[in-house]
Amino acid sequence: MLKFINLVLALALFAAPAEARRKKEPRLEENKAYMFYVEGCPMCQKALKYVNERYLTRPDVVRLDLAEEESRVLLRQCADKFGFKNIVVPVFCIGDKYFMGWSSKASAALDGYIDEKDGW
């Protein structure tokens, strides 16, 4: 019976779509700035507006909607990296720095982090 179950599991694994088996989990890159946001969140929308106005053409500034599975995977990596207990959106992960939320001071902090990152 155990051999039969193992055979069924092996067949199920190999019967999975080839594309799904080849797809690698996304990874945070140290040379990118990530902004995680939730559509409809007022603070996220303010932050997204600022980021789009200031960094729209920068491929190293990545905006990630948490409605997408890939975005949630990357946010989990960021949370593990920095040991988050709670998360307040928007979340910014930039190299070895992060911050959460959006306020009048956040835009200056973001600009400072990205300027620092540019010096790498």
N, C-alpha and C positions, 0 to 999 in steps of 0.2 A: 504494500500500500504506500509506504514512504517513497519507494522508487517511482511509483506512478505520480505522486504529488510533485516530486522533484522534476519529473519529465514535463508535467503540465506547466509548472512555473518556468522552466527553461524555454518551452515553446512560446509561452506568453511573452517572455522577454524578447525573444528573437522575432516574434510576430509584430512587435511594436513598430510603428513607422520608422523607417531608417533615419529620416530627418530628425525625429525626436531623440533618437539615440546619439546622433552626431552633435546635437546642439549643446554647447558648453554653457555653464552658468556664467553670467556676466560678472566681472570683477571691477572693483573700484581701482582707478588708476591714480597714482600719486600726482601726476602732472595735470590733473583736471580739477575744476571746481564744480561741485554738484549741488544743485538746489532741488530739494524734494518739496513738493507742494500738493495740496488737495484742491481740486476744482471746486469753486463755490466758497472757499474759506476767504473771508475779507482780508485778513493779514497776508495770506498767500497771494492774493490778487494784487495787493499793493507792492509786495516784494517782486512779483513776476513782472509787473509794469516797469519797475525800476531796472530790473535785470535786463529786460528786453530793450529798454531805451538805451542802456549803457553798454551792454555786452552782446547784443543780438548777433553780430557777425563773428563772434569769437567761438570757434569750435571747441575750445578747452573749457568753456562755461556751459555746463550741461543742465538743462531743465528737465526734471523727471516728475511726471504726474503719478501719484501713488495709486491711481486706478489701474495702472499697468503692473502686471506681475514682475517684470524685469526691474521696475523701479523699486518695488517692495523688497526684492532680493538684495539690491544695492543698499537700500536703507538698513536692512538687517546687518549687512557687513559693516556699515558705518556705525551702527549702534553697538555691535560687538567690539569694534576697534576702540571706541571711546567709552564703553561701559555705561551706556545710557540706561537709566532706570525708568524714566518717562520720556516721552517725545512730545514736543510742541512744534507744530508746523508753522511756518516753513522751517526746514532744517537745511543748513549749509555745511557741507563737508569739503574741506580744502586742504589737501596734504595732511599735515599733522595737527590741523586746527578745525574747529567746528563752532557753530553757534546756532541757536534755535530762536524762533520768533522773529518779529519784525517791529522795529520802533524807529524813532528819529535817529538814534545812534547806530542802528544796524547797517544803514547804507555806508556810513564811514568805515565801519568795521569790515564790511564786505570789500570795499574798495582797497582798504589797507591790506587785507589778506591776498587779494588778487594781485596787487602791486608787488607784494612780497614774493608771491609765487612766480611772478614774471622774472624775478631776479635769479631763479634757479638755474 
